[in-house]
Amino acid sequence: MSLRLVSIVLGLFSLFSLGCKNVQPQKIEEKVIAFKKEGSLSILTASKKTLAQFDIEIANTPYERETGLMYRESLEENRGMLFVFDQEQILSFYMKNTPLSLDLIFLNSKLEIVHIHKNATPNDPSTINSKFPARFVLELVAGTSEKYQLKTGNIVEYTTF
């Protein structure tokens, strides 16, 4: 190797080494996704007796429905997320990237409970299907449906702000 080529290689190596010494590892800031109250929801018996009330977030855009409660580390017992779809159909959900255990309550177009999936496993990529066509899904902290003895045929009423 010629002396000139050795000098160029050493010079490039020195520049590279100096550049690496000043590189700071980038700090990735994680943002906590905070609950944003967008409405209130009540679950009633068929005779209109109130069983439970919740503050809710609404997921009514494709992005909001796809993201749901993913990456949430906690959810208070009096809170939930209501997913709103354009039409009644068999709906499929999963718990991928959702570290919470949840009850998924499927509602038809008349806001009647048609299916309850209790205690969904956190971070599970398996599909959770409604057993009957549904237009809405209410996600609540696992155990809530048992606590309030929710069942098919109960009715949901909600208002948004």
Buried (B, 14 or more C-beta within 10 A) or exposed (E): EEEEEEEEEEEEEEEEEEEEEEEEEEEEEEEEEEBEEBBBBBBBBEEEEEBBBBBBBBBBEEEBBEBBBBBBEEBEEEBBBBBBBEEBEEBEBBBEBBEBBBBBBBBBEEBBBBBBBBEBBBEEEEEBBBEBBBBBBBBBBBBBBEBBEBEEEBBBEBEEE
